[in-house]
Amino acid sequence: MKIGIIIIFNNNEEQIEKRFFMEQINACDTIELCLVDNNSKDQTLQLLQDIKEACPARVSVVEIKKYSSEDAAKKAGARYMFNQFDLKHIGFINVNAAHQKSETLNMLIESICKNHESIIDVNLRIIENQEIKQTLFKNVFSVVDYLKKVKTNNNLNLSI
């Protein structure tokens, strides 16, 4: 089962290691990525475009030309993912928020690739326990939060 991941960037060129990113994407064929550039002023958008060119089957880029809130950027990515792919599980990462918690983009990408099935399992359990059906955009979950739940539930030694 595939999982969609929206990754929100804003001026993160120094945190993007293209080669590592592309190796992880190519090694994991069950993930669709939507890289959202939230009006970066550095070379972030160009790096994201380079990654998309190298991995066109699993990477999309959405460019937001005027800086938006995390929620608006997440919705732009979710709207794109819902319109382009038939995915039941879509998560998001805000690179700047993760970086403030000392979580590197490389750590997150690697953890997602290694634990995507467990992330889906956590999402399925949460959906089953909901009393009220969520709306389209409320179903988009925080990947960082889910990775922490996976770690806790499985007593794993993840780098999150």
Secondary structure as UniProt FT lines:
FT   STRAND          3..9
FT   HELIX           13..15
FT   HELIX           18..27
FT   TURN            29..30
FT   STRAND          31..38
FT   HELIX           44..54
FT   TURN            56..58
FT   STRAND          59..64
FT   HELIX           70..84
FT   STRAND          90..94
FT   HELIX           95..100
FT   TURN            101..102
FT   HELIX           105..129
FT   HELIX           137..139
FT   STRAND          141..142
FT   HELIX           143..154
//
